[in-house]
Structures are given as C-alpha cells and as structure tokens.
Amino acid sequence: MVLKVYGSTDSPCTQRLALICHEKRVPFELFVVDMKGGEHKSATYVEKQPFGQIPYIDDDGFILFESRAICRYICAKYPDQGTPLVPKDPKALALMEQGASIESTNFDFNVSVIVGEKFNPMRGFTTNEALVSERLALLTTRLAGYEAILGKQKYIAGDELTLVDLFHIPYGEFLLRLGVDILVNGSFPNVSRWWKDISSRPTWKKVHAGLVSVQSYD
C-alpha cells in the first residue's frame, strides 16, 4: 500500500518528508490539505493530528505526525532501501542524534521564525523586523559553530550524509528565496561548501521542482 501523506506543496515540513521518501525510494500519495480553507483545524483532521499541523502520514492505518519522526520511521522501516541515512554503529548514530539536536535548536529555531515573519505580508500580517534581526544575529553566531564542525568533516555528523543534513534543506531554501544569503555568501566557507553539496542532490531538485505523488520508482 502506498504511503499516504497529508500536507501542502509549499510546506517546508512536508517537503522534508517528501525528500526523505525520494532518498529512500518510498512511493507516496500526497493529499493536499486546504490550509487557507481551515481544513487542518476541522474535527476530522485534528482527530488524526491533534495540533492541527502538517504533515501527517497514514501507513496502512498507522498514523504518525511530526516530520522528523516520520523521516526516522521511514528510515527504520526501509533500512536497506535507497540512500543509507541512519548509521548502524552506536557512536555514529549518537553523532547523528547530536546533529539532529543542533538542527532543531540552533538552525530551525531561528530560520523558521525568520521565514515565517518574512512571509507574514503574504498572509495579511506585518513582519516583525526587530524579531527578524534578532534571530538573524543569533543564526549568525550559531553558523560559526557549524563552520567549526564542517571544517573538520564533510557533513554534520561525520563524513557520511545522514538525515540531519537533509533536515536543513527546506527551510534553508526558503531563507535563500527570501533574499537572506548567509548560507552561500562566503561568510562561512565550510557552510557554503556543505550547503552547495546537499542542496544540489537530485532528490531535492525533484521536490523543489514540484511536490507531487510518486506511485513507483524505476
């Protein structure tokens, strides 16, 4: 049975999930949630996702939400399919989980707020420029830590690509689309090298070109 994904084509979290599906070659069917129409707040929806957020999956009756948890689930279910993204060695796995914490608390914590505020005018709200400046300054200090890590190794958790690297891509791409070029302007050369590497993956290009259902992989 094809994995059912309930989300939105322009949602970074849905894109994150789709990216991992492509990497692991897991077919999925996308069911677009009408966010503008409030579908995500309907009684039917919150029965599956009690926070009224996207995405969630239905895997033959198994319901799961939170994009990072879903990505881990996919990797656990299909460990030997597609790209290896979760190390089996305990120490390497611990380094990946360390990187996952870094992404959540140092990258997403800042970038998701910047992106959200920058998009506010499109939703009829005013951008809080003071908050954007504050989070951008904080992101800059955090990227100095990334620069140190990536000066010693190719990826966040070592010299092999993991889930953690890919978790960064959707919000990082939105940041660039909004004219914030800190990932690529050379202020942090190792970060720029890493970003160019991960964002040029064919799987991300596929998601970026258009998030659509995939019934099978050749």
N, C-alpha and C positions, 0 to 999 in steps of 0.2 A: 504494500500500500504506500502511495506517495505521501511524503510528509506534508502536512497542511500548515502553512504559515499565515498567520493573521497579522497584518501590518500595513505599512504605507511605503510607496516607492521612494519618497523623499525623506524618510526617517533614517537617521544615522544608525539607530539600533537595529532596524530591520535590514539595512544594508550590511551591517556587521554579520548578522546571521546568514544572509544570502552569500556573503563572501566565503564563509566557512563551509557552507553547503557546496559551493563550487570547488573549493580546495579539496574537500573530502569526496567529491563526486556523488553527492546525495541528491537525487531528484526531489523537487518540491513543487507544491502548487501554492501560489500566492493568492490570498483572499484580501483584497484591499479594504481596509476599514475606513469608513467615511468619517474622518475626524471633524471636518467642518460641520457636518450634519449631526455630530454628537453621538455617533454610533458607539464609540468607546465608553460612553457613560450610560448606555442602555442597560436594563436589567439583565438581558440575555448575555451581553458582553461581560459585565462585571461578575457574572456567575462563574465565568472561566478565568477572568483576570480582575481580581477584586480591587485593584488600584486604578482600573480604567486606563491602562497604558498599553503601548505596543512595543514589541510584538509578543505574541504567544504562539505556541505550536500545539497541534493535535497529531500525535503519532499513534495512529490506530487506537485512539481512545485515551492515550496518555497525554495529559495536559501539563504544559510547562511554560513558565514565563520567566522574564529577565534574560536579556540577550546573551550575556556572558555564560550564564548557567546552561542555556540551550546549546551554545557552542561547545561547552565541555561535554555535554550529554552526547552530542553528535560524534565528537572525537572518541568518546568512550565506547559508543555503540559500534563505530566503524574504525577500530584502531589500525587495521592493516589496509585500509582503502584510501586511495588518494594520497595527499601530502601528509607525511608524519608531522604532527603539530604539537603533540604532548609527549615529552620524554618518558621513557620507562625507568631509567636509572633514578633512584630516590634523590640523589643530590641534584641532578639536572632538573628533576621535577620541582624540587624546592626552590631552585633558582627561577624557574618559570613562574611559580606562585609568588615569589618575591617581586618579579617583574609585573605580575598582574596587580599587585597592591600598588606598585609605583604608577602604573597606568591609571588606576582608579583614583588615587588620592592626589597625584601630582599633575597629571595630564587632563583627564576627563573633568576633574573638579573645577579646573579653570577654563578649559576650552569650551565645554558645554554651556557654561554661563556666557562667555563671550559671544558664541554663535547665537544663543537664544536671545540675547539683548540686541544683537545686530539685526535679527530677523523681526524684532518687535514692530517696526513700522509697517511691515507687510501684513501684520495681524491687527493693525489699528492701535498699537500702543507706542509709547515713546521709549527710545533707547536710553538707558541709564548710563550715560557716558562715563560718569565717575566710577561706576562699578566695572565697566569695561576696562578702564585704565588701571584700576586696582588689580583685576585678575590678569591683565596682560603683563603687568610688572611682576606679579607673582609667578606667572608662567615662565617669564624670562629667567628668574632665579632657579626655577625647577629644571629648565632646559640645560642649565650649567651642570646639573647633576647627570643628566642624560649624556651630555658631552663627555664627561669623565668616564662614564660606563662604556660608551661607544668608542672611546679612544683606546680601549683595551680589548674589545671584541667586536664581532661583526653585528650581532643582534643584542637585544635587551637581556636575554637570558644566557647568552653564550655565543658560540659561533654557528649555531644552527637556528633556523627560523622556528618560531613557536607561535602559538595562539596569541601571545602577548603582543608581538609585533603587529599582527593583523588587527588586533583590537583598536589600535590607534588610528587606522586609516580613515574611516568615515568622517569622524569629527575633524581630523586634520585636514581632510579635503575641503570640508565646509569652511574651515578657517581661511584657507587659501582663496576660495571662491569669494569670500567677503573682503579680500584685499589685505589680510594680515599674513605677511610673508615670512614670519620669523623662522619657519621650518626650512626655508630654502634660500634665504638671503645671504648666507655665508657667515652670519654672526656666530653660528655653531657648526663648523665644517663637518664634524663627525655626524651630527644630527642630520645635516643636509644630505650627506652620503647615504646614511641609513634610510632617510625618507625617500630619496630617489629610488633606492633599491626596492623597498616594499610597495611603494605606490605604483610601480611600473609592472607589477605582476599581472599576467593576462587575466587572472580571475577577478582582480579589482577592476580592470578595464571593462570586463563584461558587466559587472554590477553598475559601474559608472555610466555605461552606455544605455542602460535601461534595465531596471529590476523587473523581471518577468518570470513566470513559471517555467520550470525546466522538467520535462517529463522523463528524460533519459539522457545519458551521456554515451557518446560513441566510443 
